[in-house]
Amino acid sequence: QVQLVESGGGLVQAGGSLRLSCAASGRTFSSYAMGWFRQAPGKEREFVAATSWSAGNTYYAHSVKGRFTISRDNAKNTVYLQMNSLNPEDTAVYYCAAYLGPVLAGIPISPHRRDLYDYWGQGTQVTVSS
């Protein structure tokens, strides 16, 4: 069992940065691939980024590649999402998720499929003003 708690959301101006954190409980955190998703009002939850259990491999949605960076510290049971060059389209509730299914090079084989992730946090709101 893994419990996930996100933090670090808030209000930021366009062009600014935020770093989200996701703290996990459970002794097997390092066994999970981890992902970040987001959900804007009236839209479906969409994939943002994923990292392998060792953080050696990462994968990003096209919309955030080059601006967002996912990382993890297994010693602290925490995964991060550094978000730079934010724009109003990034406004959403951001969720972290833990994945223990089949992987390819440590990344979930279908990282965009939210139904394949095993555990979810409650989300943290990110609002980017123009």
C-alpha positions as CSV (number, residue, x, y, z in Angstrom):
1,Q,0.0,0.0,0.0
2,V,1.3,3.5,-0.9
3,Q,-0.2,6.8,0.2
4,L,0.7,9.9,-1.8
5,V,0.5,13.5,-0.7
6,E,1.2,16.4,-3.2
7,S,2.3,19.8,-2.2
8,G,3.8,22.9,-3.7
9,G,1.0,24.2,-5.8
10,G,-0.1,27.8,-5.9
11,L,-0.6,30.9,-7.9
12,V,2.1,32.0,-10.2
13,Q,2.4,34.5,-13.1
14,A,3.0,33.4,-16.6
15,G,6.7,32.7,-17.2
16,G,7.2,31.7,-13.6
17,S,8.2,28.5,-12.0
18,L,6.9,26.1,-9.3
19,R,8.2,22.9,-7.9
20,L,5.7,20.3,-6.9
21,S,6.5,17.5,-4.4
22,C,4.8,14.2,-3.8
23,A,5.6,12.5,-0.6
24,A,4.9,8.8,-0.4
25,S,4.4,6.5,2.5
26,G,5.2,2.8,2.3
27,R,8.4,0.9,2.3
28,T,8.2,-0.1,-1.3
29,F,8.3,3.4,-2.8
30,S,11.5,2.7,-4.7
31,S,9.8,-0.2,-6.5
32,Y,7.3,2.0,-8.2
33,A,7.5,4.0,-11.4
34,M,6.0,7.4,-10.7
35,G,3.9,9.7,-12.8
36,W,2.4,13.2,-12.8
37,F,-1.0,14.0,-14.3
38,R,-3.1,17.1,-14.4
39,Q,-6.7,17.9,-14.8
40,A,-8.0,21.3,-15.9
41,P,-11.6,22.3,-15.4
42,G,-13.9,20.6,-17.8
43,K,-11.2,18.4,-19.2
44,E,-10.0,14.8,-18.7
45,R,-7.0,14.0,-16.5
46,E,-4.0,14.0,-18.8
47,F,-0.5,12.6,-18.5
48,V,2.4,15.0,-17.8
49,A,5.5,13.0,-17.0
50,A,6.8,9.7,-15.7
51,T,10.0,8.5,-14.1
52,S,11.4,5.0,-13.7
53,W,12.0,3.6,-10.2
54,S,15.7,4.6,-10.3
55,A,15.0,8.0,-12.0
56,G,17.4,6.9,-14.7
57,N,14.7,7.3,-17.3
58,T,12.0,9.9,-17.8
59,Y,9.2,10.5,-20.2
60,Y,7.2,13.6,-20.9
61,A,4.1,14.8,-22.6
62,H,4.9,16.8,-25.7
63,S,3.2,19.9,-24.2
64,V,5.6,20.1,-21.3
65,K,8.8,18.7,-22.7
66,G,11.7,21.1,-22.2
67,R,9.8,23.0,-19.6
68,F,9.0,20.5,-16.9
69,T,11.4,18.1,-15.1
70,I,10.4,15.0,-13.1
71,S,12.8,13.7,-10.5
72,R,12.7,11.5,-7.4
73,D,14.6,11.0,-4.2
74,N,14.0,7.4,-3.1
75,A,15.8,8.1,0.2
76,K,13.1,10.7,1.0
77,N,10.3,8.8,-0.6
78,T,9.5,11.8,-2.7
79,V,9.0,12.6,-6.4
80,Y,9.2,16.1,-7.8
81,L,7.9,18.1,-10.7
82,Q,9.9,21.2,-11.5
83,M,7.8,23.4,-13.8
84,N,9.4,26.3,-15.6
85,S,8.1,28.8,-18.2
86,L,4.6,28.3,-17.0
87,N,1.7,29.5,-19.1
88,P,-2.1,29.8,-18.4
89,E,-2.7,26.5,-20.2
90,D,-0.8,24.8,-17.4
91,T,-3.5,25.7,-14.9
92,A,-4.9,22.5,-13.5
93,V,-5.0,20.2,-10.4
94,Y,-1.8,18.2,-10.5
95,Y,-1.7,14.6,-9.3
96,C,1.1,12.2,-8.7
97,A,0.6,8.5,-9.2
98,A,2.4,5.3,-8.4
99,Y,2.7,2.5,-10.9
100,L,3.7,-1.1,-10.4
101,G,2.8,-2.6,-13.7
102,P,4.8,-3.7,-16.8
103,V,7.6,-1.3,-17.8
104,L,9.9,-0.6,-20.7
105,A,13.3,0.8,-19.6
106,G,11.6,1.5,-16.3
107,I,8.8,3.6,-17.7
108,P,5.2,2.4,-17.8
109,I,4.6,0.8,-21.1
110,S,1.5,3.0,-21.6
111,P,2.4,6.0,-19.5
112,H,-0.6,8.1,-20.7
113,R,-3.1,5.5,-19.4
114,R,-4.2,6.7,-16.0
115,D,-6.2,3.6,-15.4
116,L,-3.0,1.6,-15.2
117,Y,-1.6,3.5,-12.2
118,D,-2.1,1.8,-8.8
119,Y,-2.2,4.7,-6.4
120,W,-3.1,8.4,-6.6
121,G,-2.6,11.5,-4.5
122,Q,-5.4,14.0,-3.7
123,G,-3.9,16.6,-6.0
124,T,-2.5,20.2,-5.7
125,Q,-3.9,23.2,-7.5
126,V,-1.6,25.1,-9.9
127,T,-2.9,28.4,-11.3
128,V,-1.0,30.4,-13.8
129,S,-2.2,34.0,-14.4
130,S,-1.6,35.9,-17.6
